[in-house]
Amino acid sequence: MLRGCYEPWGVFRAPIPSGMKLSDCLRQFQTDGLRRNPDGTPLGDVIPSKRTSQKERAIANHPSLKPQSFLRQIVYAALPLGEGVVIDPFMGSGSTVAAAEAMGICCIGIERNLEYYEMSRAAIPKLITLETPKQQIHDLQLTLW
């Protein structure tokens, strides 16, 4: 079976109320933006990512497993003020929960498939401890708290 070279993802949000700026929304609602990279630059429109490593696949062989190096960037950016909770309503193997925990971010995962839930219980603690190419984000994050 042929596979594509990329997987498109989207980040969606409700429109900003009329007359408000992004900074107003951040102040009032603590949302509506993406957190900047540790060096102060905005999160790019494209986030390059390699395939999920064999080491990660050995921990959690879920059909839709995403690389920790990618997910850690996403959960970091998802909370623009560094506060809040990430919710993953389709937890699967728990890779998003593991990425959030590795970044020191509170996360709630929901999974209705018992097989995937059991997989996530075993996989999350192991995925949290993986070193990733983006480990510098994690190190900086911990110094800010």
N, C-alpha and C positions, 0 to 999 in steps of 0.2 A: 504494500500500500504506500502510495506517495504521501509525503508529509510536507506541509508548507515550511517556509523558512522563518516565518514570524507568526505570532499569535496576537491579534489586535485586542486591546483592552480599552475600556473607556472609564473616565471618571466623570460622573454626572452630579449635578446639584440643582436645587431649586433656583429660579431666578432671584437676583438680589432685588429687594423691594425698591420701588420707584423712589428716586431721590437719594438713595443711600449709596455710599461708596463701600468698597470691600473693607476698608479699615473700620467703617462704622459697624458693619456686620460682625467683624471680629470682636469689636468692643462689646456690642450688645448681645450677640448670640454665641460667641466663642466658636464660630464656624464660618464656612463659605470661602475658604481659601486653602491652599496647600502650604505646608511648612517649607521654608526655604532650606536649602542644603546647608550643612554646617559651615561652609565658607561664605554664606550669605547670598549666594546666587539662587535664582528661582529654579524650581524643579523643571527639568527640560520637558519638551513635548514628547520626546522619545526616550525611553529608558532601555538602554541596551542590556541584554541578558543572554547568558549562555544557556545551553540545555541543562536540565536537571542532572546533577552529577550521579554517577553510579553509586557513590557512597550514600547519597540521600535516597536513591531508589532502593538500596539494600535495607535501609531503615523503614521506609514506607513505600511499598510498591503500589501506589494508587494510580489509576489511569490519568488523572489530571494533576499530578504533583507538580508544583511550581518550585523553582530554585529559591533557596533561602536568601541568596544574595539579592534577588529581585524583590521578594516579599518584604524583606527588612527595609528596603527603601520605600516601598509603598506604605507600610504601616507607620513609618517615621513621618512621611509626608501627610498622611491622612488626618493627623491632629495638629492643626496649624499653630496652636498655642502650647502644644506638648501636653495637653490635659485632655482627659476624656476616656472613652472606652471604644475599642474596635469590636464590631460584632460580625461574625462570620456565620451566616445562616445555613451554609452548606459546607460544613467543616471538613468532610472527607477524611483525609489522613491527619488533619490537624496542622498542616504546614503554616497556615496564616497565624494560628494561635501560637505556635512555636516561635515564629518570627516576632510577633508582638512581645511575647515573654522575654525573648533574647534582647529586645530593645528596651525592656523595662516598662512596657506599655500594657495596661490592663486589656484583656480580650475575652470575649465570650464566644464560644463555638457551639453550634447547634447541628446535630446530625441525626437523621431518622433511621439510617441504615445501620443495623446493629454491627455488621461486619466492619464497616468503616469506623464506627465509634470505637470498637475494640482495638482496631489498628491504631487509631489516634491516641488512645491511652498509652500504648506502648511506644509510639513514635515521638510524641511531643517532647518528653524529657531528653531523648537522644538528639533530636533536631535542634533543640535549644543550645546544646553544647558545641555544635559545629562552628568552626571558624569559617568565615566567608571572605571573599575579596573585598567586600564593603565593611569589614570589621571596624574600620576607622570611624564610621558613622556611630556605631555602638559605643566605641571608646569615648568619643566626644559627647555623646548623649549622656553617658554616666557622669561626666565631669560637670555638666550643666545642672544636674539635679541636686 
